[in-house]
């Protein structure tokens, strides 16, 4: 007997070891019963997973705004965390493989239906691994958006002459990937092409999903959830939250609760094995337009690399090899991010995230050491966020029932939250209205295996 959504249905193993459901019409009966019920659906978390869940719930054939009420609760602001500060890379070679194809396809469909190319920067791109040697004493000459020049001396480099272009061709660098210094590049390996890789601007995409959901009746409330009443495990009854502006406490009824609070999921639902890892990133307006590539770098740094630390009054330590990621975005913007850390515990909300400016400067120095266009550009944003990880051997994400009637979990998407957001939202809508996931097989992501 296997519990799915609100109900239990019997299954048996076939000779291949997979499950055959007894009674082919049981799902139609269950879906009809679920659709006819009055529902008070509460989504906790206004990141990409919460917003796509809200969107697809309102697009489900069974959704009826006259009897189905959907409330999205967000502690600070929509897309205030990683969903607004991530890279926005989409790839058919991402993970987990059971939901990636679904979500990748939905991204394309959403962009076509809602003008995503202009609304949230959806486009197909190339992706590759670049091995390079960093250059010494090439501190960024970029200016911050306040007009202040960065520290360090500028070294003018000759652009690619025939000899330099020959080195680039020999290294296997595509001709249009012309924004890396020829003396730095060592090799290039293509990871994805226009058929398998794309991108969105995560903040614009997430907020657009929220806006499109509200147009269909979803109510967005800014408030921090303090408790979920599950009637001692029998089933969800209500959700209590503190209003962000008034600080007043309110309790709203609930028949279905989707916990999708990213790294804050465990604060809302303690049994969830979700932790957070801080990640820093920057955005730069390059000194000239750069081609549409997402680049995973491996940069060998020379000795004595980097600038002096403001507080230590000495050069900051760096590893011999660093691996920042660089994503060219539409409208002449480059996004770059570095490695994660666990130095600062998860704060109360996304508004309290602490940004380490020295770590941001490291990212700027790393990418500047191999690209004049980034070195001489304008740094527009320095930021940090927390990525949600599943602290269990099975990995993540976790999508599905928790074992408590009406309580669903959708969290732990690591660095692939933007990529897998639409697929997760679609599956959540099916779990709520159909009682099962129909668009993908997600038994391996069942939260009950780790709760």
N, C-alpha and C positions, 0 to 999 in steps of 0.2 A: 504494500500500500504506500503510495507516494503522494505527499501533500504538495499541491501547486496552487499558488494564489490563495483563495479562500477555501478550496475544497480538497478532498482526497479522492483519488481514482486508483483503480487497481491496474497493475501492469505485470507483464511476464517477459522473460528473456527468450528471444528466438535463438536459432542455432548459431547465428553469427555473434551472439552476445549482446546485441542491441535490444531495445525495449519495444515491444508491440503493445499498443494500448488496447485494452479490451473494450469493445463497443465503439464503433467508428463514429457514431452520432453523439457520443457523450460530450464532446467538446462544443458542438453546436448548441446542445442543450444548456451547457454551463455558460457559454458566452451569452446566450439569450437571457439567462437568468441574471447574470452580472450586469448586462446592459439595462435591464429593466429596473434595477435597484436605484434608489436615490443615493448619490455618492457625495461625500464631503472629502475631497482629495487634498491633502496638504503635502507640499513639496518643501523640504528643508534644505536650503542652499541655493544661492543665486549665481552659481558658476555655470560652466558649460553643460554639465550633466543635468542640473536642475532646470535650466532654461530649455534645453532640447527635450527634456521629459515633458515640460509644460506645453511646448509646441506640439509634440506628437500626440499627446493626450487629447488636445483640441482638434486634431486632424483624424483621430480614429473614427471609423464609420459609426461606432456606437455612441460617440459623444453627443450629448444633448444638453445645451447650456441651461435649459429650463429645469433640469433635474440633477445635473452634475455640476457641483461647485468646485473650482480648483483655486487654491491659495498657495502662492509661492512666498515663503518666508526667508528673508536674507538679513543677516546681522548688520552689515555695513552698507554695501552698494553692489549692484549687479556687476559682475565681472571684476570685482575689486581685488581678487587674488590672482592665482596662476592663469585663470581663464582670460584675464585681460593683459597678462604680462608674459605669456609663453611665446614660443616662436611661430606656432601656427602651421607646422609642417604636416602634410597629409601624405600617406604612402601605403600602397598595397603590400609593401614588405614590412609593415609595422606588426605589432602583436597586441593582443592574442589573435591568432589566425582565424578563430571561429567567428569573430565579429568584424574584423577589419574589412573584408570585401563588401559587406553590407553597408558599413558606415562610409566607406570611400565612395560607393555608388550614390548614397543619399546626399553626400556633400555636392556632387555634381548636379543632382536633381534639384536640390534646394537653391543652388546658384542659378540654375536655369529658370526656375519658377519665380524667384524673388529678385532677380537682377544682382546676384552676388558678386559678379565681376566688378561692379561699381560700388555696391553697397558695403561689401566687406572684403574686397580685394582678392576674390577667388581667381586663381589662374593655375595652369599646368606649368611645371618647372622641371629643370634637370637637377639631379643631386649627385654629389660625388665625394670621395675621400681624397683630400689633398695633403701630401707630405711636403713640408717646406722647412727651410732653415731661417730662423729669425735673424734680423739684422741688429747690430749693436749701435747705440747712440742715435736712435731714430725716434726719440720721444715725440709723441703726437704734437703736431702744430695745429691741431683742430681747436676751434673755439667752442666753448659752451654756448648755449642759447642766450646767455646773458652778455656775450661778447668778450668774455675774458679768455685770453689765450692759455693753452695748457702749458705746463712746466716743461723745460727741456729745450734743447737746441734742435733746429730743423736742418736736415741734410738734403740738399736738392739732388735728385737722381735723374739720370738720363732715361727717357722713355725707351721703349723697345726698339732697338735697331735690328738690322738683319741677323747679327750674331746672337742677340738676345732672343729673337723670335725662333731661331734655330734650336736653342736650348729648350724653349717651351714646347716646340713640336716634338722634340726627342723625348720629353718627359710625358708625352701623351695628353697635354693640356688642350682642351677644345679651343678653337680659334676665338670664339666669342667670350670665353672666360678670360678676359684681358685686364682684369683689375687686381692681379697679383704680380709682384715684382719678379721679373724673369730671373734675377740672380738668387731668388729665394726658393723657387719651386723645384721640387725634386721628382715627384711622381703624382699621377692622378689616376683614380679608379672610379669608374661610373657605378653608382649604386642604384640610380633610378632615372627613368626618362619621362617624357611627356605622357606616356601611357600609364605610368605607375606612380607618379609623384605630382603633388599639387600643393597649394598653400592657401591660407586665409589669414586675414588680420584677426587674431583671436578676440580682441576687445570688441571690434565692430561686429564680428560674427555672433558672439554671445549676446550682446545687447540687442542685436537684430532679432534673434530668436525670442528674447523676452518681449520685445515690442510686438512681434507677430503673434505671440501667445496671448498678450493682453487684448489684442484686437478681437480675439475669439472668446473673450470672457474671463481670462485668468486675472486674479487679483494679486498684485505684488505688494507685500508689506515689509517694511524695514523694521526688523525686530529680532532679538536674540532668543532662541528657544531655550527654555529652562527645563522643560520636562515633556515626556510623551506618556500619557496615561494608557497603559495596556491592560488594565483590569487584572493585574497580577498574572499577566501572560495569556489571558484568554482571548484578547483581541484589542486593537486600538480603539480608544474612545474619544480622545481629545489631545490637543497640543497646547501647551502654555508658553507664552513668550512675553518678553519685555519690549515695549515699543521704543524704538531708537530715539525718537524725538521727545516724547512725553515722559518716558521712563515708567509708564503705567503698565501693569501686568494684565494680560488678557488671556482667556482660554477659549479656543474655538473647537467645535466638534469635529471629529474625523472618523471616517470609515476606512480610509486608505492613507497611509503615510509613506512617503518616499524619502529616505534619508540619503541625501547627496551633497554632503557638506565638505567634500574633499578631505584635506588633512584635519579638519575640525570635526569629522564624523564621529570620532570616539568621544568627543566632548558632549555630543548630542545623544549618542547611543553607545555607552561604555563597553558592551561586549565586542564591538567591531574592532578587529585587529588592524587599525589604520594609524600610521604614523606620518609625520611630516618632515621633509628635508628642504632646507632653505637653498634657493638658487638665485644668483645675481645675473643681471643682463643690462645691456645698454642699447640705445638706438643712435644711429649716426646718419647724418645727411652727407653722402659722399661728395667729394670735390667735383666729380662728374658722374653721370649716370652709369650704373653697373648692370650687367646682364642677369637674367632670371635664373639664378642657381642657389641651391642650398648646399653649403659646404661644411663637411666634417673635417676639421683640420688636425694634423699632427705636426706640431711645430717644435723643432729642436732649438733651444735657446742658447746663445753664446754665453760664456762666463761673464759675470758682473752685469748681467742684464737687469734693466729696470731702473726705477726712480727711487729716490730716498723717501723713506717713510716719514711722514710729518711728525710722528710722536717718537719713533725710535731713533731718528736722526741718522739712520743708516739705510742701506739698500734693503728693500724687502726681499725675503728669500723666495726663490722660485724653483720649481722642479726643472730638471734638464729637458723634459718634454712636456708640453701643455697641449690641451685639446679643445680650444674654443670652437663653437659652432657659429657659422655666419650664414644668415639668410637674407638674400636680396629681396626687397619688397617693392610693390608698385610705388609710384610717386617718389622715386629716388630716395628710398630709405633702406638702411641696412640694420638688421637686428643681430646682435652677437651675445652669446651667453657662455658662462664658464662652468666649472665643476660645482657640485653642491657641497653643503656643509651642514653639520649639526651643532654648531657653536652656540647658537641662540635658540632657546626653547620656543615652541609654537606660542605666539602671543594670543590675546583674547580674540581679536578679529583681524581682518585684513588691513584695517586702518592703523594697526599698531605694529605692523611689520617693520623691523629695523633694517635699514639699508647700510651696508658697509661700503663707504665710498672708496676705500682703498682696494677692495675686491673689484669694484667696477673699473677702477683705473687699471688694474691688472689686465682685465679683458681688453680695454682700449689699447694698452701697450702691446699686448700679444698680437692683436689683429693689425695694428699699425706697423709691426715689425715685418710684415709680409705684404702689405698693401699701401701704396701711396694714396690711393683714392680714399681709403678709410683714415689714414694718418692725417691727411690734410682736410678732412671733412669737419662737420659741426656735430658735436655730441649733443643730442637733444633730450635724452632721458637716461637716468641712472636709477635702477630699481631692483627690488628683490621680492620674491614670493616664496611660497612653500608648496612643494609637490607632494601629493598623497601616495604613500606606499603601503602595500599590504604586508604586515609583519607575520607572514605564514609561509610555509614551504611551498604551498600551491601557487604563490604569487597572486597577481590580480589582473584585472579588477574583480570586484565582487558584485554580481548583478543577480537579484532575485529575492525570493522570500527568505525571511529570517527564522521562520518557525512560529512566529507570533502572527495570528490572523490579521491581515491587513497591513502588516509592517514589511516594507520592501527596502532593500539596501542597493545602492548604486554608487559605489565609491572605490577608490584605490586604483585609479587609471594611470598613475605615474606620469611619465612625460608624454603619453599618447592620449590625454584627455580630449584635446581639440579634435584629433583624428577620429576618436571613437565616440564622440559625443552624440552625433545623430543616430548611430546604430543603437547606442544604449537607450536613448530617448524613445526610439521606436519599440524596442523590446519592453521597456517599462510600460508603455501604453498597452501593449498586448497582454502583459501580466495582469494589469488592472482590469481591462475590459474583456479579455478572452480567457483569463485564468491560466494562460501558458504563453511561453515564448514561441512564436510561429516563424519569425523571419530568420532565425539562426539557432543552432544547437548550442546551448550555453550550460549544459550540465556541469562542465568543469569549472564554471564560475559561480556555482551555487554557494551562497554565503553560509548555508547550514553545515557545510563541510568543515568550516573553521570556527564557527561560533560555539 
